[in-house]
Every structure is written in C-alpha cells, then in structure tokens.
Amino acid sequence: MTAAGGDEAELARLVRAHDRWRTRSVFNLLPSENAVSPTARRYLGSDLAGRYTLPLDTVWRGERIDNSYTGTRYADAIERLANDAAARLFHARHATVRPLSGHIAALSALVPLLPPQSRLLAIEPGEGGYDGYAAGFLPAMLGYSVRPLPARGVGHSVLEEDAVAAIQQERPNAVVLGQSFFLFPYPLRPIVEAAHAIDALVFYDASHVLGLVAGGEFQDPLGDGVDVVYGSTHKSFPGPQGGILLTQRDDLFGQLDPALVWRVFDNAHWNRIAGVGQTLLELERFAPEYARTTVANAQALARALRAKGWPIVAEERGYTRSHQIHLDPETLRRTMGIGTGTLARRLERQRLLIDLVGRIGTAEIARLGLRPEEMERLADLLERGRVGKPLVTREVAAWRAEHRSLRFL
Ligand SMILES: Cc1ncc(COP(=O)(O)O)c(C=O)c1O
C-alpha cells in the first residue's frame, strides 16, 4: 500500500473511532457542544458540501446582483428556507444563517455597524466574558477600544445598577452582552434604555443560550429591545457548527446583510446552512420542552452535586437559569484537593466529559433524553468518578447504550 493509501485507511479508522467514542461511549457534559440530528448530519455530507452560490442579493460594484454561479437553484431555495425558519423561530423580522460560527457572527455584526475607533463595553474574560472581546482580540483587529461591563453579581451575573452606571460613565458606541460562563439572564430593558439614551447599540451574543432562547427559556433579547442578537448554532442550539444573526431593525439589517460577503467571509457553506435549517425546523417542533428539560436538568444536577459536597457556585440564586453549572475552582482545590483540569481528565477516563475550566453543561444529555429525575444517578457517577471508584466506566457505557438515538429529534 502507498503511504497515501495507508494514511487514508488510518484517517477512516480515526473518524470511525471518534464517531463511536462520542456518539456511543460517553456522556457529553461540555456546555459548548451538542448532538446533531442524523438528518442534519446527512445534509452536511451532501453534494452541497462542495458547491458555491453567490448569496442572494449580493451587492457587487455598487449594484445588487442575483448570482454569478449557475446550478444554484436548490442551494438558493435552501438558504431562503433556513433564514425564514430562523426568523419564525426567534420571532425576528430579519435572520441570516450565513455566518460560519459564533465568532464570525460577532465579526459579521460588529464590522458593518461599528467603524474603527468605536468604543465597546463588554464583560471581561475574568468575569465570564468571551475571550474574543478582550482588548487583544476582536477589538485589536477592528481598531476598537473596550471597557469592562461589570459582571460582579453571584455567578458573574450583571447587576442593573452596575450596567447602567458603566454605560452612563463610559458612553460607549456599543454594549456587547453575552458570556462564555453564562448562568443568569440580564436585566435587559434598563440596559437597552440606558444604551439607547446615548445612541449606543446593544448586541447580545447568544452563543451559549441560543437553544434556550429558541424554546422561550432564559430570556427574549429581541423582545426586550436588543438591536442585534447573534451566536453559535452548536452549543445549547443543537445544530452543526455555524452562526446566526437576528434583528428586528430594517435599517440595521440593510447595513448588515450586504456587508457579510467579502468583508467577513466569502462563501457561506451551504451544506452547513442545510444542516442548520434542518435543526431550526426540528426546534420548531420541540424547542420549549427541550429547553425546559435542559434547564431543569442543570438545576437538578447542581443540587445533587452540591449535596455530595461539590462546590457549585450560585446556590443562593438556585445555581443556574441556563444549561451550565459552574464549579468554584478554589473551593474545589481546597476542599477536594483537585483542580478543575485534573478533575476533567479523570472523569474523561470514566467516559464523562466536562470542561477543563469548571463548567458542566446539560444540553446534550437533554437532547439524548435524560430527565431531571435522573440527575441524582448522574451526580453519583460523577462523584464516584471523581474519587476513582471502579465500575464507573462500565456503568456509564451501559447507561449510554440505552440512549443511542435522540429523544428530541
Ligand atoms: C460567548 C461566546 N461567543 C462566541 C464564541 C465563539 O463561538 P464559535 O466557536 O462558534 O466561533 C464562544 C465560544 O465558545 C462564546 O462562548
């Protein structure tokens, strides 16, 4: 066999092994990921994977053009269907699923609406904010300055008085809400009011909570007057990796939509758009129950782990209103003698995946069909995994085998 032939066989083996490992052997409690439906996965592997279409109504040399490719009649219809489904699900006047990921969705929203020198207010990574908004990343690339929007409440939550005071003091051009460590909804109406009073835009990065928002849980940022909502389509929103952009404002969408192509990206991956479209249609069937189950699972798991002595933050606020629960790393080290990274690696060997920075998520297990009354059993496995008891791996494997297919499908 040639080297290339050997590598092809090895690649096939690795992909098969990955699929078996992640879809059959482990429970995924990473809050950034989810299970994609078989239909959406099939669309990812369809012929669309290698095709172009110049997105609808692209502006080229100052004029709206239809398309410069042929063979696109189905691809264009697929995109239209996905965008319409997104607009319906989120009660948005305008929606596009063209952005390639949550980070690219942030770029897609910021670049057209905020020129260089703009001043942002965003939550710092040390307070649960997304690293991309830290000064050295998106702001450095786009020529923005960024000041902290305080998240000093329990579990890095934003308090109304802090946010309004920061807006009035810093007078930013835009307030960027949303966190990677995201437990509690924001007091949106007073934030929006304070921002609009100084002509600042309000962006809401819903990357983590998009699937909950779809189901009417957590909060309704568009309904509360946020100017642009955007985020990933693969965290609590259970779709393929991708991004979405939503707004009620005709004037903003008029600036955003034509600016996506050639400023932030060129082609938008229509196989992914078909997969995201499928997920949007699935959510139209079950989003409220899925979102409710996800949050109820998070609250029940937090309670069960806390009862076993795990230092879960925000007990006084009921732990969480999202799909995430958080470990307090210092208390974990002090009381259990282990860091969050070592704990995650130890549990990984027991086929239980949490992240290395102390977050545990319940979106994927809800999609698989686990219910709040089963969180005691899961907490028991996590606790026995933590202390390295035998048989945990075998029990996880047996339980996982009962959940080969998705309940929310
Ligand atoms: C709040 C937030 N925004 C954006 C992103 C980037 O998302 P993506 O990986 O889809 O580009 C993340 C990633 O975890 C995030 O937590």
The ligand as an SDF file (V2000), in Angstrom:
LIG
                    3D

 16 16  0  0  0  0  0  0  0  0999 V2000
  -19.9150   33.8630   24.2110 C   0  0  0  0  0  0  0  0  0  0  0  0
  -19.2080   33.2490   23.0400 C   0  0  0  0  0  0  0  0  0  0  0  0
  -19.2230   33.8850   21.8640 N   0  0  0  0  0  0  0  0  0  0  0  0
  -18.6180   33.3820   20.7690 C   0  0  0  0  0  0  0  0  0  0  0  0
  -17.9490   32.1790   20.8240 C   0  0  0  0  0  0  0  0  0  0  0  0
  -17.2920   31.6470   19.5750 C   0  0  0  0  0  0  0  0  0  0  0  0
  -18.0810   30.6740   19.0260 O   0  0  0  0  0  0  0  0  0  0  0  0
  -17.6550   29.7940   17.7630 P   0  0  0  0  0  0  0  0  0  0  0  0
  -16.7700   28.7260   18.2770 O   0  0  0  0  0  0  0  0  0  0  0  0
  -18.9660   29.3110   17.2350 O   0  0  0  0  0  0  0  0  0  0  0  0
  -16.9530   30.6910   16.7800 O   0  0  0  0  0  0  0  0  0  0  0  0
  -17.8870   31.4890   22.0270 C   0  0  0  0  0  0  0  0  0  0  0  0
  -17.1390   30.2180   22.0670 C   0  0  0  0  0  0  0  0  0  0  0  0
  -17.1360   29.4280   22.8800 O   0  0  0  0  0  0  0  0  0  0  0  0
  -18.5290   32.0220   23.1620 C   0  0  0  0  0  0  0  0  0  0  0  0
  -18.5100   31.3890   24.3490 O   0  0  0  0  0  0  0  0  0  0  0  0
  1  2  1  0
  2  3  1  0
  2 15  2  0
  3  4  2  0
  4  5  1  0
  5  6  1  0
  5 12  2  0
  6  7  1  0
  7  8  1  0
  8  9  2  0
  8 10  1  0
  8 11  1  0
 12 13  1  0
 12 15  1  0
 13 14  2  0
 15 16  1  0
M  END
$$$$
